């Protein structure tokens, strides 16, 4: 496999809302109202945790395939602790 280049754009919209684009996909991120956002999407920390979960799922599937292991379901649950201080 050769070198893969990833490219994306993040554009600040109204308030704290950010539109993120990669290929033909668009994901909206925002902050909750408690942090002065409008809660129109996951916040960046939540999205990062989702990305880590997705990577674990994909890695498990590829590993299982390479070892000819079949499984039906995989559930990854991630969490974090935050002490928000809006200013």
N, CA and C atoms as a LAMMPS dump frame, in Angstrom:
ITEM: TIMESTEP
0
ITEM: NUMBER OF ATOMS
261
ITEM: BOX BOUNDS ff ff ff
-5.0000000000000000e+02 5.0000000000000000e+02
-5.0000000000000000e+02 5.0000000000000000e+02
-5.0000000000000000e+02 5.0000000000000000e+02
ITEM: ATOMS id mol type element x y z
1 1 1 N 0.85 -1.173 0
2 1 2 C 0 0 0
3 1 3 C 0.892 1.231 0
4 2 1 N 0.597 2.16 -0.889
5 2 2 C 1.387 3.372 -1.009
6 2 3 C 1.007 4.414 0.024
7 3 1 N 1.544 5.588 -0.158
8 3 2 C 1.258 6.701 0.736
9 3 3 C -0.166 7.197 0.491
10 4 1 N -0.897 7.38 1.567
11 4 2 C -2.257 7.897 1.49
12 4 3 C -2.264 9.296 2.082
13 5 1 N -2.806 10.237 1.349
14 5 2 C -2.898 11.61 1.834
15 5 3 C -4.338 11.896 2.227
16 6 1 N -4.513 12.379 3.434
17 6 2 C -5.842 12.734 3.925
18 6 3 C -5.973 14.239 3.891
19 7 1 N -7.121 14.716 3.425
20 7 2 C -7.361 16.147 3.352
21 7 3 C -8.764 16.424 3.826
22 8 1 N -8.905 17.454 4.609
23 8 2 C -10.219 17.836 5.086
24 8 3 C -10.259 19.335 5.276
25 9 1 N -11.451 19.861 5.377
26 9 2 C -11.658 21.289 5.622
27 9 3 C -12.565 21.445 6.819
28 10 1 N -12.244 22.374 7.684
29 10 2 C -13.106 22.735 8.807
30 10 3 C -13.428 24.214 8.664
31 11 1 N -14.726 24.524 8.665
32 11 2 C -15.168 25.9 8.469
33 11 3 C -16.045 26.31 9.653
34 12 1 N -15.658 27.383 10.318
35 12 2 C -16.451 27.894 11.419
36 12 3 C -17.723 28.504 10.875
37 13 1 N -18.85 28.019 11.376
38 13 2 C -20.146 28.552 10.977
39 13 3 C -20.623 29.495 12.066
40 14 1 N -21.918 29.639 12.247
41 14 2 C -22.439 30.514 13.28
42 14 3 C -22.109 30.016 14.677
43 15 1 N -21.836 30.921 15.591
44 15 2 C -21.517 30.554 16.973
45 15 3 C -20.28 29.69 17.04
46 16 1 N -20.396 28.526 17.669
47 16 2 C -19.269 27.597 17.804
48 16 3 C -19.407 26.391 16.889
49 17 1 N -20.367 26.426 15.989
50 17 2 C -20.61 25.332 15.061
51 17 3 C -19.517 25.291 13.992
52 18 1 N -19.014 24.081 13.732
53 18 2 C -17.955 23.895 12.738
54 18 3 C -18.39 22.825 11.744
55 19 1 N -18.339 23.151 10.466
56 19 2 C -18.645 22.188 9.405
57 19 3 C -17.334 21.578 8.934
58 20 1 N -17.252 20.26 8.997
59 20 2 C -16.038 19.53 8.623
60 20 3 C -16.322 18.693 7.385
61 21 1 N -15.455 18.814 6.385
62 21 2 C -15.663 18.093 5.124
63 21 3 C -14.442 17.259 4.763
64 22 1 N -14.71 16.016 4.373
65 22 2 C -13.689 15.126 3.836
66 22 3 C -14.356 14.324 2.729
67 23 1 N -13.752 14.308 1.567
68 23 2 C -14.34 13.696 0.389
69 23 3 C -15.723 14.291 0.173
70 24 1 N -16.747 13.454 0.043
71 24 2 C -18.098 13.986 -0.15
72 24 3 C -18.89 13.977 1.154
73 25 1 N -18.205 13.771 2.267
74 25 2 C -18.875 13.671 3.559
75 25 3 C -18.757 14.974 4.344
76 26 1 N -19.827 15.301 5.063
77 26 2 C -19.839 16.497 5.9
78 26 3 C -20.299 16.104 7.297
79 27 1 N -19.574 16.578 8.298
80 27 2 C -19.924 16.334 9.692
81 27 3 C -19.954 17.676 10.402
82 28 1 N -21.036 17.93 11.101
83 28 2 C -21.172 19.173 11.851
84 28 3 C -20.812 18.919 13.308
85 29 1 N -19.968 19.763 13.862
86 29 2 C -19.609 19.698 15.278
87 29 3 C -20.005 21.009 15.936
88 30 1 N -20.321 20.918 17.197
89 30 2 C -20.751 22.094 17.945
90 30 3 C -20.466 21.828 19.416
91 31 1 N -20.717 22.795 20.222
92 31 2 C -20.621 22.642 21.664
93 31 3 C -22.033 22.679 22.241
94 32 1 N -22.227 22.077 23.407
95 32 2 C -23.551 22.142 24.028
96 32 3 C -23.863 23.56 24.487
97 33 1 N -25.127 23.793 24.749
98 33 2 C -25.552 25.123 25.186
99 33 3 C -24.857 25.554 26.466
100 34 1 N -24.514 24.595 27.34
101 34 2 C -23.82 24.929 28.589
102 34 3 C -22.44 25.525 28.345
103 35 1 N -21.892 25.282 27.156
104 35 2 C -20.59 25.858 26.781
105 35 3 C -20.742 26.931 25.712
106 36 1 N -21.943 27.494 25.626
107 36 2 C -22.273 28.59 24.716
108 36 3 C -22.351 28.183 23.248
109 37 1 N -22.566 26.899 22.994
110 37 2 C -22.823 26.436 21.641
111 37 3 C -24.32 26.342 21.409
112 38 1 N -24.686 25.752 20.276
113 38 2 C -26.11 25.574 19.973
114 38 3 C -26.507 24.104 19.951
115 39 1 N -25.573 23.206 20.291
116 39 2 C -25.847 21.776 20.421
117 39 3 C -26.422 21.174 19.141
118 40 1 N -25.855 21.56 17.993
119 40 2 C -26.325 21.038 16.705
120 40 3 C -25.514 19.835 16.222
121 41 1 N -24.546 19.41 17.019
122 41 2 C -23.739 18.254 16.651
123 41 3 C -22.879 17.839 17.82
124 42 1 N -22.179 16.727 17.657
125 42 2 C -21.258 16.288 18.694
126 42 3 C -20.177 17.336 18.884
127 43 1 N -19.649 17.416 20.099
128 43 2 C -18.519 18.316 20.279
129 43 3 C -17.246 17.589 19.854
130 44 1 N -16.143 18.292 19.66
131 44 2 C -14.92 17.65 19.161
132 44 3 C -14.42 16.502 20.036
133 45 1 N -14.571 16.583 21.346
134 45 2 C -14.127 15.492 22.214
135 45 3 C -14.97 14.245 21.967
136 46 1 N -16.279 14.415 21.848
137 46 2 C -17.159 13.283 21.555
138 46 3 C -16.807 12.666 20.203
139 47 1 N -16.527 13.515 19.224
140 47 2 C -16.172 13.02 17.893
141 47 3 C -14.845 12.261 17.936
142 48 1 N -13.896 12.757 18.711
143 48 2 C -12.612 12.07 18.85
144 48 3 C -12.805 10.691 19.462
145 49 1 N -13.633 10.604 20.506
146 49 2 C -13.909 9.3 21.111
147 49 3 C -14.587 8.363 20.118
148 50 1 N -15.491 8.896 19.297
149 50 2 C -16.128 8.077 18.252
150 50 3 C -15.087 7.57 17.26
151 51 1 N -14.145 8.411 16.908
152 51 2 C -13.082 8.01 15.973
153 51 3 C -12.241 6.886 16.555
154 52 1 N -11.92 6.993 17.836
155 52 2 C -11.146 5.928 18.483
156 52 3 C -11.94 4.624 18.513
157 53 1 N -13.226 4.709 18.807
158 53 2 C -14.075 3.521 18.802
159 53 3 C -14.157 2.898 17.422
160 54 1 N -14.298 3.74 16.403
161 54 2 C -14.364 3.236 15.027
162 54 3 C -13.057 2.543 14.65
163 55 1 N -11.927 3.113 15.038
164 55 2 C -10.63 2.489 14.745
165 55 3 C -10.513 1.129 15.419
166 56 1 N -10.996 1.028 16.658
167 56 2 C -10.949 -0.262 17.349
168 56 3 C -11.824 -1.293 16.642
169 57 1 N -13.004 -0.885 16.221
170 57 2 C -13.907 -1.807 15.511
171 57 3 C -13.294 -2.285 14.202
172 58 1 N -12.753 -1.355 13.439
173 58 2 C -12.15 -1.71 12.15
174 58 3 C -10.937 -2.61 12.343
175 59 1 N -10.084 -2.284 13.307
176 59 2 C -8.898 -3.106 13.572
177 59 3 C -9.298 -4.514 14.007
178 60 1 N -10.323 -4.622 14.837
179 60 2 C -10.789 -5.942 15.278
180 60 3 C -11.316 -6.756 14.099
181 61 1 N -12.091 -6.118 13.225
182 61 2 C -12.633 -6.819 12.059
183 61 3 C -11.5 -7.314 11.154
184 62 1 N -10.524 -6.453 10.871
185 62 2 C -9.413 -6.841 9.996
186 62 3 C -8.567 -7.941 10.624
187 63 1 N -8.325 -7.852 11.921
188 63 2 C -7.569 -8.898 12.612
189 63 3 C -8.326 -10.22 12.551
190 64 1 N -9.62 -10.166 12.827
191 64 2 C -10.432 -11.388 12.797
192 64 3 C -10.416 -12.022 11.409
193 65 1 N -10.574 -11.191 10.389
194 65 2 C -10.546 -11.727 9.013
195 65 3 C -9.211 -12.4 8.714
196 66 1 N -8.107 -11.747 9.124
197 66 2 C -6.782 -12.299 8.825
198 66 3 C -6.549 -13.631 9.539
199 67 1 N -7.247 -13.852 10.645
200 67 2 C -7.119 -15.095 11.415
201 67 3 C -8.288 -16.055 11.173
202 68 1 N -9.138 -15.67 10.208
203 68 2 C -10.324 -16.479 9.879
204 68 3 C -11.207 -16.721 11.106
205 69 1 N -11.372 -15.665 11.889
206 69 2 C -12.245 -15.705 13.063
207 69 3 C -13.529 -14.967 12.698
208 70 1 N -14.657 -15.626 12.911
209 70 2 C -15.946 -14.994 12.605
210 70 3 C -16.568 -14.473 13.899
211 71 1 N -17.088 -13.274 13.821
212 71 2 C -17.888 -12.775 14.931
213 71 3 C -19.01 -11.931 14.373
214 72 1 N -20.09 -11.864 15.11
215 72 2 C -21.283 -11.179 14.64
216 72 3 C -21.317 -9.712 15.047
217 73 1 N -21.029 -9.453 16.294
218 73 2 C -21.184 -8.1 16.818
219 73 3 C -19.943 -7.679 17.588
220 74 1 N -19.74 -6.378 17.618
221 74 2 C -18.688 -5.798 18.439
222 74 3 C -19.205 -4.455 18.926
223 75 1 N -19.114 -4.247 20.199
224 75 2 C -19.583 -2.998 20.799
225 75 3 C -18.411 -2.389 21.552
226 76 1 N -18.03 -1.166 21.192
227 76 2 C -16.965 -0.444 21.882
228 76 3 C -17.597 0.744 22.576
229 77 1 N -17.34 0.845 23.863
230 77 2 C -17.874 1.969 24.629
231 77 3 C -16.71 2.747 25.214
232 78 1 N -16.661 4.031 24.899
233 78 2 C -15.596 4.897 25.385
234 78 3 C -16.208 6.03 26.184
235 79 1 N -15.465 6.563 27.094
236 79 2 C -15.967 7.678 27.875
237 79 3 C -14.83 8.576 28.316
238 80 1 N -15.177 9.72 28.771
239 80 2 C -14.191 10.661 29.259
240 80 3 C -14.821 11.536 30.319
241 81 1 N -13.999 12.218 31.047
242 81 2 C -14.467 13.114 32.093
243 81 3 C -14.002 14.521 31.75
244 82 1 N -14.906 15.447 31.887
245 82 2 C -14.582 16.844 31.595
246 82 3 C -15.118 17.715 32.71
247 83 1 N -14.406 18.767 33.001
248 83 2 C -14.886 19.763 33.951
249 83 3 C -14.991 21.086 33.181
250 84 1 N -16.11 21.27 32.454
251 84 2 C -16.243 22.459 31.609
252 84 3 C -16.272 23.736 32.425
253 85 1 N -15.57 24.711 31.889
254 85 2 C -15.586 26.049 32.477
255 85 3 C -15.791 27.043 31.354
256 86 1 N -17.007 27.435 31.129
257 86 2 C -17.302 28.429 30.088
258 86 3 C -16.916 29.795 30.607
259 87 1 N -16.266 30.559 29.752
260 87 2 C -15.909 31.924 30.166
261 87 3 C -16.411 32.94 29.178
